[in-house]
Amino acid sequence: MFGRALLALAMAASLPASSAVASEPAPEAAHVGDTYEITLVRESSEQGGDQSSGSSYDKDVIIERVIGVRPNGLELEYDLPKPAPGEQRASNWQFPARVFRPSRGPLELINRSELEARVDRWLQAAKWPRAICGHWIFTWNAFRIECDPQSVIETIEAFDLRRTDIREGARYQEKGGRAPGTLVRRGPSAEGATLSVELEADPDAVRRARAESDVAVGEIMRKPVTLDAALRARAKEMVSGTISITFEADPTGGLRRRTKISKLQIKTPDGGSERQTVTQTLTRRRIGASSRVI
């Protein structure tokens, strides 16, 4: 589900994922059976100084359903859309995953034993030994062989808008940004509030992400490179850029969309240059509800 081609791998690694703001909202009222479709679209483009260019497009969808409500948080199930293609279902042992989202604190995996059994079957079906876990391979896409059930938490967090506290004037920190920025309200809308912030990209974070991508690509191409060597090579690059984030809320105050546009300019020691733009749009919409209030 989350494998990428080599170009997309290199560009996505250059632009680290989001992180929630420091403060978290109070738990929202919920109904068991409330269901949401969450879509993450990634569009990227790259242009080199020699006029070479490339682009990629990736779309992932998961379904979130409330399966329980506790005094201190929600029990949620995440799954692929139904019906998911058989090949996609067979290759994604992580889903369905059930988690507990406390009002404060990290997500907790509830059905770890089920995921452990599924990953064993997945490895057996692919005829892969456990030793392959953690390594990068290339089939029709480049992807890392992930075997740890806990890894599904990071995947879910990439789709999570519930834990983002968005208020006008609040300080907002994005992973990959040099420093926090202040959320500013844009023009009023009948559909709900819109807030945005622009941050300066952190050159060190970009260089490290590019070095980690070099290690992955080297493994796939069977031309291994150590992370230290990749970091030394990338340290010579000059990096600048911005990360712009826009949040759109519905009339009730719930977040329905986040759009992040990352623009980087990279100058290499040999005089070359690259321009990269990655747009990530995360959309959340209700597709089902229960009439029973818990």
Secondary structure by P-SEA (a helix, b strand, c coil): cccccaaaaaaaaabbbbbbcccccccccccccbbbbbbbbbbbbbbccccccccbbbbbbbbbbbccccccbbbbbbbccccccaaaaaacccccbbbbbcccccccccaaaaaaaaaaaaaaaaccccccccccccccbbbcccccccaaaaaaaaaccccccccccbbbbcccccbbbbbbbccccccbbbbbbbbbbcaaaaaaaaaaaaaaaaaaacccccaaaaaaaaccbbbbbbbbbbbbbcccccccbbbbbbbbbbbcccccbbbbbbbbbbbbbbcccccccc
